[in-house]
Amino acid sequence: MCVGIPMQVLSVDGIAARATDGESEALIDLTLTGPLAPGTWVLTHLGAAREVLEAGEAVKIAAAVRALKSIMAGGGMGDAFADLEARAPALPSHLEAARVAGKTTA
């Protein structure tokens, strides 16, 4: 399984940036996002920035990744998924519309 990691850009040199996830630094490719200013949050995957993130979204994703690491090490998930646990599962709007219309088979 591959997981996207939120990182904050520290410095930029052309299409490459030095970024941190708060624990380590890495050189990431900015080809897919274009030039970014230091301080910008991005979702990285396999050494490349895939999309720009709002700071709040980056914090949520980072908490979820930490929880997954904790679970894999035999620990608990803490409150990283509290926003999901506090509500009932919801379908995306297009699937909910199909369900309400009675279209429950392919």
Backbone torsions as a table, in degrees:
resi	resn	phi	psi	omega
1	MET	NA	136.8	177.0
2	CYS	-107.7	139.2	-178.1
3	VAL	-125.9	133.9	174.8
4	GLY	-75.4	139.6	-178.1
5	ILE	-115.7	126.8	175.6
6	PRO	-74.8	134.9	178.9
7	MET	-137.3	151.7	178.0
8	GLN	-106.6	129.5	-178.8
9	VAL	-67.7	129.3	177.5
10	LEU	-98.2	-43.2	179.8
11	SER	-154.1	157.1	-177.0
12	VAL	-128.2	139.1	175.0
13	ASP	-138.3	93.0	-177.9
14	GLY	69.1	-121.2	-179.8
15	ILE	-97.8	13.1	177.9
16	ALA	-118.4	149.1	177.6
17	ALA	-139.8	150.1	170.6
18	ARG	-95.5	128.8	-176.2
19	ALA	-138.7	160.3	179.8
20	THR	-130.8	148.4	173.2
21	ASP	-103.9	9.3	-178.7
22	GLY	96.6	-17.9	179.4
23	GLU	-115.7	-34.2	-178.4
24	SER	-146.6	166.3	177.0
25	GLU	-111.9	153.4	178.5
26	ALA	-149.2	155.0	172.1
27	LEU	-90.0	124.9	-178.3
28	ILE	-122.3	153.4	-179.7
29	ASP	-89.2	131.0	-180.0
30	LEU	-104.5	14.5	-177.0
31	THR	-55.5	-40.2	-175.9
32	LEU	-79.9	-21.0	-178.4
33	THR	-105.1	-21.0	-173.4
34	GLY	82.4	-179.6	-178.0
35	PRO	-60.2	141.0	179.9
36	LEU	-132.3	152.7	177.8
37	ALA	-84.3	147.8	172.8
38	PRO	-55.1	141.7	-177.2
39	GLY	99.2	-16.6	179.9
40	THR	-71.1	138.1	175.4
41	TRP	-92.6	137.8	177.5
42	VAL	-134.6	153.7	171.9
43	LEU	-93.7	120.0	-177.7
44	THR	-107.2	150.7	178.2
45	HIS	-150.0	123.2	179.1
46	LEU	53.1	41.7	174.8
47	GLY	81.5	9.5	179.7
48	ALA	-128.1	140.9	173.8
49	ALA	-74.9	123.4	-177.2
50	ARG	-97.8	-33.4	178.9
51	GLU	-159.2	154.5	176.9
52	VAL	-82.6	138.8	-179.3
53	LEU	-117.4	149.1	167.7
54	GLU	-72.5	151.0	-176.9
55	ALA	-57.4	-41.7	-179.5
56	GLY	-63.1	-39.7	178.2
57	GLU	-67.2	-39.6	178.3
58	ALA	-61.4	-40.5	179.2
59	VAL	-63.4	-43.7	179.2
60	LYS	-62.7	-45.0	-179.6
61	ILE	-64.9	-42.5	179.1
62	ALA	-61.2	-40.6	178.2
63	ALA	-63.8	-40.3	178.8
64	ALA	-65.5	-40.4	178.7
65	VAL	-65.1	-42.3	176.9
66	ARG	-61.3	-40.2	178.8
67	ALA	-63.7	-42.4	178.0
68	LEU	-61.7	-42.3	177.1
69	LYS	-61.4	-41.9	179.4
70	SER	-63.2	-45.1	179.3
71	ILE	-62.3	-42.9	180.0
72	MET	-64.2	-25.9	178.9
73	ALA	-91.6	6.6	177.5
74	GLY	92.4	5.6	179.9
75	GLY	-93.4	-165.7	179.4
76	GLY	-100.5	175.6	-178.5
77	MET	-98.2	-2.1	179.8
78	GLY	60.2	-141.6	-179.4
79	ASP	-105.3	19.5	-175.7
80	ALA	-61.3	-28.1	-178.4
81	PHE	-113.5	24.2	-178.3
82	ALA	-58.5	-35.7	179.8
83	ASP	-64.6	-28.4	178.2
84	LEU	-85.1	-35.9	-178.9
85	GLU	-70.6	-26.0	-175.4
86	ALA	-82.0	-0.5	-178.8
87	ARG	-139.0	161.4	176.8
88	ALA	-75.6	151.5	176.7
89	PRO	-58.6	144.4	-179.6
90	ALA	-130.1	139.2	175.5
91	LEU	-80.7	152.8	170.7
92	PRO	-58.6	152.4	-172.8
93	SER	-54.4	-39.4	-178.2
94	HIS	-69.1	-34.0	177.6
95	LEU	-75.6	-36.1	176.3
96	GLU	-63.4	-40.1	177.4
97	ALA	-62.3	-41.1	178.2
98	ALA	-66.0	-40.4	179.5
99	ARG	-63.0	-45.8	179.7
100	VAL	-62.7	-33.9	179.0
101	ALA	-78.9	-1.8	178.0
102	GLY	85.4	10.2	-179.8
103	LYS	-91.2	83.6	-174.7
104	THR	-106.7	5.1	177.1
105	THR	-126.8	157.7	-178.5
106	ALA	-75.9	NA	NA
